[in-house]
C-alpha cells in the first residue's frame, strides 16, 4: 500500500504512520465518542490527516456507524 505523503515540516515525502486517538465530536447535537484515525509523520510527528482524503472517509464511517446504532457506547472493538 502506498502511504507516502509530503510533510511540509520535513519538506520531503515521508511514509506516514497511522495512529488511533480517542476523541469526540458532535453530530446532530449528539455527542459521539469514537476513535479517530490520524496520520502522523514518523520523523517530526506532524499531523498529516488533512492531506489524506481517505482518512476522512474512515473517520466519517466510524462516526456514522455510531450515529446509526443510536448510542455512543464503545463496544469491544480492539480488533
Ligand atoms: Zn515531518
PDB file of the backbone (N, CA, C, O) and the ligand in Angstrom, with CONECT records:
HET     ZN  A 101       1
ATOM      1  N   UNK A   1       0.844  -1.195   0.000  1.00  0.00           N
ATOM      2  CA  UNK A   1       0.000   0.000   0.000  1.00  0.00           C
ATOM      3  C   UNK A   1       0.883   1.249   0.000  1.00  0.00           C
ATOM      4  O   UNK A   1       1.857   1.348   0.746  1.00  0.00           O
ATOM      5  N   UNK A   2       0.521   2.168  -0.835  1.00  0.00           N
ATOM      6  CA  UNK A   2       1.270   3.405  -0.915  1.00  0.00           C
ATOM      7  C   UNK A   2       0.799   4.360   0.166  1.00  0.00           C
ATOM      8  O   UNK A   2      -0.328   4.853   0.122  1.00  0.00           O
ATOM      9  N   UNK A   3       1.654   4.617   1.123  1.00  0.00           N
ATOM     10  CA  UNK A   3       1.248   5.544   2.173  1.00  0.00           C
ATOM     11  C   UNK A   3       2.246   6.678   2.304  1.00  0.00           C
ATOM     12  O   UNK A   3       2.648   7.063   3.402  1.00  0.00           O
ATOM     13  N   UNK A   4       2.628   7.194   1.165  1.00  0.00           N
ATOM     14  CA  UNK A   4       3.570   8.304   1.169  1.00  0.00           C
ATOM     15  C   UNK A   4       2.833   9.621   0.970  1.00  0.00           C
ATOM     16  O   UNK A   4       1.984   9.763   0.090  1.00  0.00           O
ATOM     17  N   UNK A   5       3.185  10.564   1.809  1.00  0.00           N
ATOM     18  CA  UNK A   5       2.652  11.918   1.637  1.00  0.00           C
ATOM     19  C   UNK A   5       3.793  12.898   1.854  1.00  0.00           C
ATOM     20  O   UNK A   5       4.868  12.558   2.348  1.00  0.00           O
ATOM     21  N   UNK A   6       3.506  14.122   1.462  1.00  0.00           N
ATOM     22  CA  UNK A   6       4.513  15.154   1.625  1.00  0.00           C
ATOM     23  C   UNK A   6       4.344  15.820   2.982  1.00  0.00           C
ATOM     24  O   UNK A   6       3.266  16.315   3.312  1.00  0.00           O
ATOM     25  N   UNK A   7       5.411  15.829   3.762  1.00  0.00           N
ATOM     26  CA  UNK A   7       5.378  16.510   5.048  1.00  0.00           C
ATOM     27  C   UNK A   7       5.989  17.898   4.880  1.00  0.00           C
ATOM     28  O   UNK A   7       7.151  18.052   4.505  1.00  0.00           O
ATOM     29  N   UNK A   8       5.157  18.908   5.174  1.00  0.00           N
ATOM     30  CA  UNK A   8       5.626  20.281   4.992  1.00  0.00           C
ATOM     31  C   UNK A   8       6.732  20.635   5.972  1.00  0.00           C
ATOM     32  O   UNK A   8       7.629  21.420   5.663  1.00  0.00           O
ATOM     33  N   UNK A   9       6.652  20.037   7.172  1.00  0.00           N
ATOM     34  CA  UNK A   9       7.644  20.379   8.175  1.00  0.00           C
ATOM     35  C   UNK A   9       9.008  19.785   7.836  1.00  0.00           C
ATOM     36  O   UNK A   9      10.047  20.418   8.026  1.00  0.00           O
ATOM     37  N   UNK A  10       8.979  18.552   7.331  1.00  0.00           N
ATOM     38  CA  UNK A  10      10.227  17.911   6.939  1.00  0.00           C
ATOM     39  C   UNK A  10      10.643  18.345   5.538  1.00  0.00           C
ATOM     40  O   UNK A  10      11.790  18.187   5.122  1.00  0.00           O
ATOM     41  N   UNK A  11       9.671  18.893   4.835  1.00  0.00           N
ATOM     42  CA  UNK A  11       9.908  19.352   3.468  1.00  0.00           C
ATOM     43  C   UNK A  11      10.359  18.217   2.548  1.00  0.00           C
ATOM     44  O   UNK A  11      11.222  18.383   1.685  1.00  0.00           O
ATOM     45  N   UNK A  12       9.740  17.067   2.768  1.00  0.00           N
ATOM     46  CA  UNK A  12      10.014  15.941   1.890  1.00  0.00           C
ATOM     47  C   UNK A  12       8.896  14.912   1.994  1.00  0.00           C
ATOM     48  O   UNK A  12       8.030  14.991   2.865  1.00  0.00           O
ATOM     49  N   UNK A  13       8.938  13.964   1.097  1.00  0.00           N
ATOM     50  CA  UNK A  13       7.943  12.916   1.105  1.00  0.00           C
ATOM     51  C   UNK A  13       8.313  11.892   2.163  1.00  0.00           C
ATOM     52  O   UNK A  13       9.456  11.440   2.241  1.00  0.00           O
ATOM     53  N   UNK A  14       7.329  11.535   2.974  1.00  0.00           N
ATOM     54  CA  UNK A  14       7.599  10.556   4.027  1.00  0.00           C
ATOM     55  C   UNK A  14       6.530   9.460   3.989  1.00  0.00           C
ATOM     56  O   UNK A  14       5.499   9.605   3.333  1.00  0.00           O
ATOM     57  N   UNK A  15       6.789   8.388   4.685  1.00  0.00           N
ATOM     58  CA  UNK A  15       5.822   7.312   4.797  1.00  0.00           C
ATOM     59  C   UNK A  15       5.093   7.520   6.113  1.00  0.00           C
ATOM     60  O   UNK A  15       5.666   7.339   7.187  1.00  0.00           O
ATOM     61  N   UNK A  16       3.819   7.902   6.023  1.00  0.00           N
ATOM     62  CA  UNK A  16       3.127   8.256   7.260  1.00  0.00           C
ATOM     63  C   UNK A  16       2.789   7.043   8.102  1.00  0.00           C
ATOM     64  O   UNK A  16       2.760   5.908   7.627  1.00  0.00           O
ATOM     65  N   UNK A  17       2.531   7.326   9.378  1.00  0.00           N
ATOM     66  CA  UNK A  17       2.212   6.288  10.341  1.00  0.00           C
ATOM     67  C   UNK A  17       0.782   6.540  10.821  1.00  0.00           C
ATOM     68  O   UNK A  17       0.407   7.677  11.105  1.00  0.00           O
ATOM     69  N   UNK A  18      -0.007   5.476  10.908  1.00  0.00           N
ATOM     70  CA  UNK A  18      -1.385   5.631  11.368  1.00  0.00           C
ATOM     71  C   UNK A  18      -1.474   5.447  12.872  1.00  0.00           C
ATOM     72  O   UNK A  18      -0.891   4.522  13.437  1.00  0.00           O
ATOM     73  N   UNK A  19      -2.211   6.340  13.508  1.00  0.00           N
ATOM     74  CA  UNK A  19      -2.437   6.208  14.945  1.00  0.00           C
ATOM     75  C   UNK A  19      -3.925   6.338  15.226  1.00  0.00           C
ATOM     76  O   UNK A  19      -4.678   6.879  14.417  1.00  0.00           O
ATOM     77  N   UNK A  20      -4.340   5.833  16.385  1.00  0.00           N
ATOM     78  CA  UNK A  20      -5.737   5.922  16.794  1.00  0.00           C
ATOM     79  C   UNK A  20      -5.831   6.841  18.002  1.00  0.00           C
ATOM     80  O   UNK A  20      -5.085   6.689  18.969  1.00  0.00           O
ATOM     81  N   UNK A  21      -6.742   7.785  17.942  1.00  0.00           N
ATOM     82  CA  UNK A  21      -6.892   8.728  19.040  1.00  0.00           C
ATOM     83  C   UNK A  21      -8.331   8.718  19.532  1.00  0.00           C
ATOM     84  O   UNK A  21      -9.271   8.803  18.742  1.00  0.00           O
ATOM     85  N   UNK A  22      -8.492   8.613  20.850  1.00  0.00           N
ATOM     86  CA  UNK A  22      -9.829   8.729  21.419  1.00  0.00           C
ATOM     87  C   UNK A  22     -10.265  10.184  21.331  1.00  0.00           C
ATOM     88  O   UNK A  22      -9.577  11.082  21.816  1.00  0.00           O
ATOM     89  N   UNK A  23     -11.393  10.400  20.718  1.00  0.00           N
ATOM     90  CA  UNK A  23     -11.856  11.767  20.589  1.00  0.00           C
ATOM     91  C   UNK A  23     -13.374  11.788  20.548  1.00  0.00           C
ATOM     92  O   UNK A  23     -14.019  10.741  20.597  1.00  0.00           O
ATOM     93  N   UNK A  24     -13.931  12.963  20.459  1.00  0.00           N
ATOM     94  CA  UNK A  24     -15.382  13.068  20.342  1.00  0.00           C
ATOM     95  C   UNK A  24     -15.758  14.216  19.429  1.00  0.00           C
ATOM     96  O   UNK A  24     -14.985  15.144  19.195  1.00  0.00           O
ATOM     97  N   UNK A  25     -16.952  14.118  18.935  1.00  0.00           N
ATOM     98  CA  UNK A  25     -17.445  15.148  18.041  1.00  0.00           C
ATOM     99  C   UNK A  25     -18.942  15.279  18.265  1.00  0.00           C
ATOM    100  O   UNK A  25     -19.541  14.489  18.994  1.00  0.00           O
ATOM    101  N   UNK A  26     -19.530  16.262  17.645  1.00  0.00           N
ATOM    102  CA  UNK A  26     -20.983  16.410  17.755  1.00  0.00           C
ATOM    103  C   UNK A  26     -21.613  16.177  16.406  1.00  0.00           C
ATOM    104  O   UNK A  26     -21.172  16.699  15.382  1.00  0.00           O
ATOM    105  N   UNK A  27     -22.650  15.384  16.437  1.00  0.00           N
ATOM    106  CA  UNK A  27     -23.373  15.118  15.200  1.00  0.00           C
ATOM    107  C   UNK A  27     -24.850  15.274  15.495  1.00  0.00           C
ATOM    108  O   UNK A  27     -25.406  14.533  16.306  1.00  0.00           O
ATOM    109  N   UNK A  28     -25.480  16.220  14.850  1.00  0.00           N
ATOM    110  CA  UNK A  28     -26.893  16.492  15.109  1.00  0.00           C
ATOM    111  C   UNK A  28     -27.181  16.703  16.597  1.00  0.00           C
ATOM    112  O   UNK A  28     -28.198  16.242  17.117  1.00  0.00           O
ATOM    113  N   UNK A  29     -26.281  17.397  17.260  1.00  0.00           N
ATOM    114  CA  UNK A  29     -26.468  17.668  18.674  1.00  0.00           C
ATOM    115  C   UNK A  29     -26.145  16.501  19.578  1.00  0.00           C
ATOM    116  O   UNK A  29     -26.227  16.615  20.801  1.00  0.00           O
ATOM    117  N   UNK A  30     -25.777  15.374  18.983  1.00  0.00           N
ATOM    118  CA  UNK A  30     -25.440  14.194  19.769  1.00  0.00           C
ATOM    119  C   UNK A  30     -23.927  14.115  19.963  1.00  0.00           C
ATOM    120  O   UNK A  30     -23.149  14.262  19.020  1.00  0.00           O
ATOM    121  N   UNK A  31     -23.542  13.882  21.195  1.00  0.00           N
ATOM    122  CA  UNK A  31     -22.119  13.761  21.481  1.00  0.00           C
ATOM    123  C   UNK A  31     -21.654  12.362  21.097  1.00  0.00           C
ATOM    124  O   UNK A  31     -22.169  11.369  21.612  1.00  0.00           O
ATOM    125  N   UNK A  32     -20.705  12.284  20.215  1.00  0.00           N
ATOM    126  CA  UNK A  32     -20.226  10.988  19.721  1.00  0.00           C
ATOM    127  C   UNK A  32     -18.781  10.788  20.144  1.00  0.00           C
ATOM    128  O   UNK A  32     -17.905  11.599  19.847  1.00  0.00           O
ATOM    129  N   UNK A  33     -18.557   9.683  20.846  1.00  0.00           N
ATOM    130  CA  UNK A  33     -17.172   9.345  21.181  1.00  0.00           C
ATOM    131  C   UNK A  33     -16.701   8.256  20.236  1.00  0.00           C
ATOM    132  O   UNK A  33     -17.388   7.256  20.031  1.00  0.00           O
ATOM    133  N   UNK A  34     -15.553   8.454  19.676  1.00  0.00           N
ATOM    134  CA  UNK A  34     -15.053   7.455  18.737  1.00  0.00           C
ATOM    135  C   UNK A  34     -13.528   7.527  18.680  1.00  0.00           C
ATOM    136  O   UNK A  34     -12.896   8.447  19.199  1.00  0.00           O
ATOM    137  N   UNK A  35     -12.979   6.522  18.031  1.00  0.00           N
ATOM    138  CA  UNK A  35     -11.532   6.516  17.830  1.00  0.00           C
ATOM    139  C   UNK A  35     -11.246   7.069  16.448  1.00  0.00           C
ATOM    140  O   UNK A  35     -11.668   6.513  15.434  1.00  0.00           O
ATOM    141  N   UNK A  36     -10.529   8.164  16.432  1.00  0.00           N
ATOM    142  CA  UNK A  36     -10.210   8.774  15.157  1.00  0.00           C
ATOM    143  C   UNK A  36      -8.877   8.231  14.655  1.00  0.00           C
ATOM    144  O   UNK A  36      -7.925   8.048  15.413  1.00  0.00           O
ATOM    145  N   UNK A  37      -8.846   7.983  13.365  1.00  0.00           N
ATOM    146  CA  UNK A  37      -7.599   7.535  12.776  1.00  0.00           C
ATOM    147  C   UNK A  37      -6.870   8.756  12.216  1.00  0.00           C
ATOM    148  O   UNK A  37      -7.404   9.505  11.398  1.00  0.00           O
ATOM    149  N   UNK A  38      -5.661   8.926  12.674  1.00  0.00           N
ATOM    150  CA  UNK A  38      -4.854  10.041  12.200  1.00  0.00           C
ATOM    151  C   UNK A  38      -3.573   9.529  11.578  1.00  0.00           C
ATOM    152  O   UNK A  38      -3.081   8.450  11.909  1.00  0.00           O
ATOM    153  N   UNK A  39      -3.054  10.317  10.683  1.00  0.00           N
ATOM    154  CA  UNK A  39      -1.760  10.001  10.094  1.00  0.00           C
ATOM    155  C   UNK A  39      -0.747  11.007  10.615  1.00  0.00           C
ATOM    156  O   UNK A  39      -0.983  12.215  10.589  1.00  0.00           O
ATOM    157  N   UNK A  40       0.366  10.503  11.081  1.00  0.00           N
ATOM    158  CA  UNK A  40       1.412  11.409  11.536  1.00  0.00           C
ATOM    159  C   UNK A  40       2.720  11.109  10.820  1.00  0.00           C
ATOM    160  O   UNK A  40       2.947  10.017  10.299  1.00  0.00           O
ATOM    161  N   UNK A  41       3.551  12.112  10.820  1.00  0.00           N
ATOM    162  CA  UNK A  41       4.878  11.952  10.228  1.00  0.00           C
ATOM    163  C   UNK A  41       5.773  11.248  11.247  1.00  0.00           C
ATOM    164  O   UNK A  41       5.884  11.704  12.385  1.00  0.00           O
ATOM    165  N   UNK A  42       6.405  10.156  10.859  1.00  0.00           N
ATOM    166  CA  UNK A  42       7.260   9.415  11.804  1.00  0.00           C
ATOM    167  C   UNK A  42       8.530  10.193  12.166  1.00  0.00           C
ATOM    168  O   UNK A  42       9.191   9.880  13.156  1.00  0.00           O
ATOM    169  N   UNK A  43       8.857  11.177  11.383  1.00  0.00           N
ATOM    170  CA  UNK A  43      10.070  11.951  11.663  1.00  0.00           C
ATOM    171  C   UNK A  43       9.827  13.092  12.640  1.00  0.00           C
ATOM    172  O   UNK A  43      10.540  13.234  13.633  1.00  0.00           O
ATOM    173  N   UNK A  44       8.808  13.908  12.350  1.00  0.00           N
ATOM    174  CA  UNK A  44       8.609  15.098  13.165  1.00  0.00           C
ATOM    175  C   UNK A  44       7.316  15.050  13.980  1.00  0.00           C
ATOM    176  O   UNK A  44       7.108  15.893  14.852  1.00  0.00           O
ATOM    177  N   UNK A  45       6.451  14.080  13.711  1.00  0.00           N
ATOM    178  CA  UNK A  45       5.223  13.947  14.485  1.00  0.00           C
ATOM    179  C   UNK A  45       4.084  14.841  14.027  1.00  0.00           C
ATOM    180  O   UNK A  45       3.042  14.896  14.680  1.00  0.00           O
ATOM    181  N   UNK A  46       4.264  15.536  12.926  1.00  0.00           N
ATOM    182  CA  UNK A  46       3.216  16.420  12.420  1.00  0.00           C
ATOM    183  C   UNK A  46       1.989  15.614  12.009  1.00  0.00           C
ATOM    184  O   UNK A  46       2.101  14.511  11.474  1.00  0.00           O
ATOM    185  N   UNK A  47       0.801  16.197  12.274  1.00  0.00           N
ATOM    186  CA  UNK A  47      -0.429  15.544  11.846  1.00  0.00           C
ATOM    187  C   UNK A  47      -0.646  15.799  10.363  1.00  0.00           C
ATOM    188  O   UNK A  47      -0.640  16.940   9.899  1.00  0.00           O
ATOM    189  N   UNK A  48      -0.836  14.709   9.635  1.00  0.00           N
ATOM    190  CA  UNK A  48      -0.974  14.817   8.191  1.00  0.00           C
ATOM    191  C   UNK A  48      -2.357  14.392   7.719  1.00  0.00           C
ATOM    192  O   UNK A  48      -2.609  14.243   6.523  1.00  0.00           O
ATOM    193  N   UNK A  49      -3.241  14.200   8.685  1.00  0.00           N
ATOM    194  CA  UNK A  49      -4.581  13.703   8.365  1.00  0.00           C
ATOM    195  C   UNK A  49      -5.258  14.540   7.287  1.00  0.00           C
ATOM    196  O   UNK A  49      -5.926  14.010   6.399  1.00  0.00           O
ATOM    197  N   UNK A  50      -5.074  15.865   7.381  1.00  0.00           N
ATOM    198  CA  UNK A  50      -5.745  16.769   6.442  1.00  0.00           C
ATOM    199  C   UNK A  50      -5.327  16.585   5.001  1.00  0.00           C
ATOM    200  O   UNK A  50      -6.023  17.027   4.087  1.00  0.00           O
ATOM    201  N   UNK A  51      -4.198  15.936   4.792  1.00  0.00           N
ATOM    202  CA  UNK A  51      -3.721  15.780   3.425  1.00  0.00           C
ATOM    203  C   UNK A  51      -4.098  14.417   2.843  1.00  0.00           C
ATOM    204  O   UNK A  51      -3.746  14.096   1.709  1.00  0.00           O
ATOM    205  N   UNK A  52      -4.821  13.620   3.639  1.00  0.00           N
ATOM    206  CA  UNK A  52      -5.174  12.274   3.178  1.00  0.00           C
ATOM    207  C   UNK A  52      -6.689  12.098   3.161  1.00  0.00           C
ATOM    208  O   UNK A  52      -7.291  11.729   4.169  1.00  0.00           O
ATOM    209  N   UNK A  53      -7.294  12.363   2.012  1.00  0.00           N
ATOM    210  CA  UNK A  53      -8.764  12.301   1.913  1.00  0.00           C
ATOM    211  C   UNK A  53      -9.350  10.978   2.385  1.00  0.00           C
ATOM    212  O   UNK A  53     -10.452  10.959   2.934  1.00  0.00           O
ATOM    213  N   UNK A  54      -8.643   9.877   2.186  1.00  0.00           N
ATOM    214  CA  UNK A  54      -9.168   8.565   2.566  1.00  0.00           C
ATOM    215  C   UNK A  54      -9.466   8.498   4.057  1.00  0.00           C
ATOM    216  O   UNK A  54     -10.371   7.778   4.478  1.00  0.00           O
ATOM    217  N   UNK A  55      -8.713   9.242   4.853  1.00  0.00           N
ATOM    218  CA  UNK A  55      -8.924   9.208   6.297  1.00  0.00           C
ATOM    219  C   UNK A  55     -10.224   9.894   6.693  1.00  0.00           C
ATOM    220  O   UNK A  55     -10.838   9.540   7.699  1.00  0.00           O
ATOM    221  N   UNK A  56     -10.638  10.867   5.909  1.00  0.00           N
ATOM    222  CA  UNK A  56     -11.925  11.494   6.180  1.00  0.00           C
ATOM    223  C   UNK A  56     -13.034  10.460   6.066  1.00  0.00           C
ATOM    224  O   UNK A  56     -13.964  10.430   6.872  1.00  0.00           O
ATOM    225  N   UNK A  57     -12.918   9.624   5.060  1.00  0.00           N
ATOM    226  CA  UNK A  57     -13.903   8.565   4.858  1.00  0.00           C
ATOM    227  C   UNK A  57     -13.901   7.596   6.032  1.00  0.00           C
ATOM    228  O   UNK A  57     -14.950   7.242   6.569  1.00  0.00           O
ATOM    229  N   UNK A  58     -12.711   7.179   6.416  1.00  0.00           N
ATOM    230  CA  UNK A  58     -12.578   6.229   7.522  1.00  0.00           C
ATOM    231  C   UNK A  58     -13.250   6.795   8.769  1.00  0.00           C
ATOM    232  O   UNK A  58     -14.048   6.118   9.417  1.00  0.00           O
ATOM    233  N   UNK A  59     -12.920   8.034   9.094  1.00  0.00           N
ATOM    234  CA  UNK A  59     -13.444   8.637  10.315  1.00  0.00           C
ATOM    235  C   UNK A  59     -14.929   8.926  10.215  1.00  0.00           C
ATOM    236  O   UNK A  59     -15.669   8.778  11.187  1.00  0.00           O
ATOM    237  N   UNK A  60     -15.355   9.335   9.042  1.00  0.00           N
ATOM    238  CA  UNK A  60     -16.779   9.576   8.857  1.00  0.00           C
ATOM    239  C   UNK A  60     -17.560   8.289   9.037  1.00  0.00           C
ATOM    240  O   UNK A  60     -18.622   8.284   9.658  1.00  0.00           O
ATOM    241  N   UNK A  61     -17.040   7.203   8.500  1.00  0.00           N
ATOM    242  CA  UNK A  61     -17.713   5.909   8.636  1.00  0.00           C
ATOM    243  C   UNK A  61     -17.811   5.496  10.105  1.00  0.00           C
ATOM    244  O   UNK A  61     -18.818   4.936  10.538  1.00  0.00           O
ATOM    245  N   UNK A  62     -16.763   5.778  10.853  1.00  0.00           N
ATOM    246  CA  UNK A  62     -16.765   5.418  12.277  1.00  0.00           C
ATOM    247  C   UNK A  62     -17.828   6.202  13.032  1.00  0.00           C
ATOM    248  O   UNK A  62     -18.566   5.644  13.844  1.00  0.00           O
ATOM    249  N   UNK A  63     -17.899   7.492  12.757  1.00  0.00           N
ATOM    250  CA  UNK A  63     -18.907   8.326  13.421  1.00  0.00           C
ATOM    251  C   UNK A  63     -20.294   7.885  12.989  1.00  0.00           C
ATOM    252  O   UNK A  63     -21.200   7.748  13.810  1.00  0.00           O
ATOM    253  N   UNK A  64     -20.444   7.670  11.716  1.00  0.00           N
ATOM    254  CA  UNK A  64     -21.747   7.313  11.168  1.00  0.00           C
ATOM    255  C   UNK A  64     -22.249   5.983  11.724  1.00  0.00           C
ATOM    256  O   UNK A  64     -23.440   5.828  11.996  1.00  0.00           O
ATOM    257  N   UNK A  65     -21.343   5.032  11.891  1.00  0.00           N
ATOM    258  CA  UNK A  65     -21.719   3.721  12.438  1.00  0.00           C
ATOM    259  C   UNK A  65     -22.305   3.887  13.834  1.00  0.00           C
ATOM    260  O   UNK A  65     -23.254   3.195  14.203  1.00  0.00           O
ATOM    261  N   UNK A  66     -21.735   4.807  14.604  1.00  0.00           N
ATOM    262  CA  UNK A  66     -22.213   5.043  15.962  1.00  0.00           C
ATOM    263  C   UNK A  66     -23.549   5.778  15.928  1.00  0.00           C
ATOM    264  O   UNK A  66     -24.463   5.450  16.685  1.00  0.00           O
ATOM    265  N   UNK A  67     -23.657   6.763  15.056  1.00  0.00           N
ATOM    266  CA  UNK A  67     -24.903   7.509  14.933  1.00  0.00           C
ATOM    267  C   UNK A  67     -26.045   6.568  14.571  1.00  0.00           C
ATOM    268  O   UNK A  67     -27.145   6.672  15.113  1.00  0.00           O
ATOM    269  N   UNK A  68     -25.778   5.667  13.667  1.00  0.00           N
ATOM    270  CA  UNK A  68     -26.825   4.744  13.213  1.00  0.00           C
ATOM    271  C   UNK A  68     -27.264   3.787  14.299  1.00  0.00           C
ATOM    272  O   UNK A  68     -28.432   3.405  14.371  1.00  0.00           O
ATOM    273  N   UNK A  69     -26.319   3.400  15.148  1.00  0.00           N
ATOM    274  CA  UNK A  69     -26.652   2.494  16.249  1.00  0.00           C
ATOM    275  C   UNK A  69     -27.493   3.204  17.306  1.00  0.00           C
ATOM    276  O   UNK A  69     -28.208   2.569  18.081  1.00  0.00           O
ATOM    277  N   UNK A  70     -27.394   4.516  17.322  1.00  0.00           N
ATOM    278  CA  UNK A  70     -28.202   5.285  18.252  1.00  0.00           C
ATOM    279  C   UNK A  70     -27.623   5.383  19.645  1.00  0.00           C
ATOM    280  O   UNK A  70     -28.296   5.851  20.564  1.00  0.00           O
ATOM    281  N   UNK A  71     -26.395   4.953  19.817  1.00  0.00           N
ATOM    282  CA  UNK A  71     -25.735   5.188  21.101  1.00  0.00           C
ATOM    283  C   UNK A  71     -24.278   5.467  20.828  1.00  0.00           C
ATOM    284  O   UNK A  71     -23.822   5.380  19.688  1.00  0.00           O
ATOM    285  N   UNK A  72     -23.544   5.803  21.878  1.00  0.00           N
ATOM    286  CA  UNK A  72     -22.124   6.056  21.656  1.00  0.00           C
ATOM    287  C   UNK A  72     -21.266   5.176  22.551  1.00  0.00           C
ATOM    288  O   UNK A  72     -20.197   5.571  23.016  1.00  0.00           O
ATOM    289  N   UNK A  73     -21.773   3.970  22.775  1.00  0.00           N
ATOM    290  CA  UNK A  73     -21.008   3.031  23.582  1.00  0.00           C
ATOM    291  C   UNK A  73     -19.851   2.483  22.763  1.00  0.00           C
ATOM    292  O   UNK A  73     -20.008   2.108  21.601  1.00  0.00           O
ATOM    293  N   UNK A  74     -18.720   2.447  23.379  1.00  0.00           N
ATOM    294  CA  UNK A  74     -17.554   1.911  22.707  1.00  0.00           C
ATOM    295  C   UNK A  74     -17.542   0.404  22.881  1.00  0.00           C
ATOM    296  O   UNK A  74     -17.049  -0.113  23.884  1.00  0.00           O
ATOM    297  N   UNK A  75     -18.078  -0.285  21.915  1.00  0.00           N
ATOM    298  CA  UNK A  75     -18.124  -1.730  22.013  1.00  0.00           C
ATOM    299  C   UNK A  75     -16.746  -2.307  21.777  1.00  0.00           C
ATOM    300  O   UNK A  75     -15.886  -1.685  21.153  1.00  0.00           O
ATOM    301  N   UNK A  76     -16.559  -3.488  22.279  1.00  0.00           N
ATOM    302  CA  UNK A  76     -15.266  -4.141  22.186  1.00  0.00           C
ATOM    303  C   UNK A  76     -14.750  -4.148  20.751  1.00  0.00           C
ATOM    304  O   UNK A  76     -15.046  -5.056  19.973  1.00  0.00           O
ATOM    305  N   UNK A  77     -13.994  -3.145  20.424  1.00  0.00           N
ATOM    306  CA  UNK A  77     -13.517  -3.055  19.052  1.00  0.00           C
ATOM    307  C   UNK A  77     -12.001  -2.987  19.033  1.00  0.00           C
ATOM    308  O   UNK A  77     -11.393  -2.111  18.417  1.00  0.00           O
ATOM    309  N   UNK A  78     -11.428  -3.933  19.721  1.00  0.00           N
ATOM    310  CA  UNK A  78      -9.968  -3.919  19.799  1.00  0.00           C
ATOM    311  C   UNK A  78      -9.293  -4.436  18.541  1.00  0.00           C
ATOM    312  O   UNK A  78      -8.125  -4.155  18.273  1.00  0.00           O
ATOM    313  N   UNK A  79     -10.057  -5.196  17.783  1.00  0.00           N
ATOM    314  CA  UNK A  79      -9.506  -5.812  16.578  1.00  0.00           C
ATOM    315  C   UNK A  79      -8.356  -6.752  16.927  1.00  0.00           C
ATOM    316  O   UNK A  79      -7.766  -7.363  16.037  1.00  0.00           O
TER     317      UNK A  79
HETATM  318 ZN    ZN A 101       7.681  15.504   9.123  1.00  0.00          ZN
END
